């Protein structure tokens, strides 16, 4: 579930297109698309870090869903915390 709120000159149609563009993509597909050289950013190292974090987030979500399945818990109400870096 998600909500996209158009800002500035964006329209509801643009928000719908954005959802349609990304809703059915896997994390690997999203990373491949976003890693493409035609996706420009101000700082390349930030782009690389965020792509890494996207993969890390996917792992956290998969782990939480698997834990819910093991514990027979509804996965839509699980709190996900990133691993401690201590």
C-alpha positions in Angstrom: 0.0 0.0 0.0 1.3 3.5 -0.8 0.2 7.0 -1.4 1.7 9.4 -3.9 0.9 13.0 -3.3 1.6 15.3 -6.3 3.4 18.5 -5.5 4.2 21.7 -7.4 3.1 21.2 -11.0 2.6 17.4 -10.8 -0.9 16.0 -11.5 -2.8 13.0 -10.2 -2.2 11.4 -13.6 1.5 11.7 -13.1 1.2 10.1 -9.7 -0.8 7.2 -11.2 1.9 6.8 -13.9 4.6 6.7 -11.2 2.8 4.0 -9.3 2.2 2.0 -12.5 5.9 2.3 -13.4 7.2 0.9 -10.2 4.4 -1.3 -8.6 5.2 -4.4 -10.5 9.0 -4.2 -10.6 11.2 -6.4 -8.5 13.9 -4.9 -6.3 16.5 -6.2 -8.8 14.6 -4.5 -11.7 14.3 -1.3 -9.7 18.0 -1.3 -8.9 18.9 -2.0 -12.5 16.8 0.9 -13.7 18.0 3.3 -11.1 21.6 2.3 -11.6 21.4 3.2 -15.3 23.7 6.1 -16.4 20.7 7.9 -17.7 19.4 8.3 -14.2 21.5 11.4 -13.2 22.3 12.5 -9.7 24.2 15.3 -8.1 26.5 12.9 -6.2 27.3 9.5 -7.7 28.4 8.1 -4.3 25.0 9.0 -2.9 23.3 7.1 -5.7 25.5 4.0 -5.0 24.7 4.3 -1.3 21.0 4.5 -1.8 21.0 1.6 -4.2 22.8 -0.4 -1.6 20.2 0.6 1.0 17.4 -0.4 -1.3 18.9 -4.0 -1.5 19.4 -3.9 2.3 15.7 -2.8 2.8 14.6 -5.7 0.6 16.5 -8.1 2.7 15.0 -6.7 5.9 11.5 -7.0 4.5 12.0 -10.6 3.3 13.4 -11.5 6.7 10.4 -10.0 8.5 7.9 -11.7 6.2 9.7 -15.0 6.8 9.6 -14.5 10.5 5.9 -13.8 10.4 5.3 -17.0 8.4 7.3 -18.9 11.0 5.3 -17.3 13.9 1.9 -17.3 12.0 1.7 -13.5 12.4 0.0 -11.0 10.1 3.0 -9.5 8.1 1.1 -6.2 7.5 1.6 -5.2 11.2 5.2 -6.2 11.8 7.7 -3.5 12.9 10.9 -3.7 11.0 14.1 -2.5 12.6 17.5 -2.3 10.8 20.3 -4.4 12.2 22.4 -2.7 14.8 25.8 -1.6 13.6 27.6 -1.9 16.9 
